[in-house]
Amino acid sequence: MRTLVPRLRLRPWAGAALAAFSAVGLLLYAVVSAPPSRAADAACRVDYTVNQWSVGYTAALKLTNLGPAVSGWRLTWTYGGDQKVTSAWSATAAQSGSAVTVTNAAWNGALATGGSADFGVQGTFQSANPTPTDFALNGVACGGTTTPSPTDPGTPTTPPTTPPTTPPPSGDCGSAVVCSGFEDQSGSTPSGAWQFVAPDCQGAGTVTVDTAVAHSGGKSMRVDGKAGYCNHAFVATTASLASVGPMYVRMWIRHTTALPAAHVSFVSLPDSSQAGKALRVGGQNGALQWNREIDDATLPAQSPSGVALSKPLPTGSWQCLRFMINTSNGNLDTWLGDQQVPGLHQDGVPTADIDQQWLARTTPPRPTSLRLGWESYGVGDDTLWFDDVAVGSSPIGC
């Protein structure tokens, strides 16, 4: 070093070059030799759950951030088959070739370390639907990925095509007209604010207060629904809903048998615009549907494409079912959990395979009560439980 100093002083340009070279050399060394960060090894965890049928599928994804907090996220992956994404819910999806890019919705972009976002995609395939494995969050490969097995083919399920634009509302009842967990029921027979009813005709179906199964608290309403038209069995609120509008309904429901191909209903709302006939929520062709008693119109239309835009009601677990009835213009909306069901959405604009039949009647519904139970129109036994039911004029979350 003693001989180097005079040379640097005699040749300033050489000193500058050497200093620059040294800085670059140190920088290159740092980049090449630094140990890989833990965030790069496992930036995220992705749980990818597939439900597929003959040429279509849905994939529900749960993205968990294992790295530093982010204010917006972009998840990418590559399909190994001939899958084509057609829509998404709670996110925005785009596809180029086999590469898929999904970005956050307006309300779920911020993810703290350990935070997660639930969303999903819908798509089609012709020959193969393998689960992707090369997930990356904001360009950093994920290291904690699980790939649950797909469900059996044959269930035409599609999540919503329109993601929510605002965060889901809170789960309390607020100023709801009806807010009941059935904890005030004193015996096994519905009483007080809830009464047993059997519209049209009564048979073997029953409704009882259950103290063994509940979503919250210690009680729920159990319905043992029987097949056959004359087995109607419901519990109805005694509160008048005639002045509630728009009407928002939330309930937790659990049932044991998958919705059948035949028409069944488990929610019935007497409707003064139909001279007291019911606006009904139930199922047909294995998926959730709305039905209007006065003309037997359904939402969605019962075509294969229409049914594919609805969803089944999962069995063996509590599900949060919510819907909105606009009593001014007749629009309807439906959510399973916080996911909008596109086949159960009616906004007044005709949509193929969804609401052509429904829009044939223009009189807005005016429900006056809420009945929870079971009626089938042929085959179909089921055991159901209802809990934490609320009805009000503003959104009620799960």
PyMOL commands that set and color helices and strands:
alter all, ss='L'
color gray80, all
select helices_A, chain A and resi 4-10+12-33+38-41+272-274+304-308+342-344+358-360
alter helices_A, ss='H'
color red, helices_A
select strands_A, chain A and resi 44-52+56-65+74-78+84-89+91-96+99-104+116-124+136-137+140-141+144-146+178-180+194-197+206-210+220-225+233-237+247-255+264-270+278-284+287-292+297-299+319-325+332-336+339-340+371-376+382-392
alter strands_A, ss='S'
color yellow, strands_A
deselect
rebuild
show_as cartoon
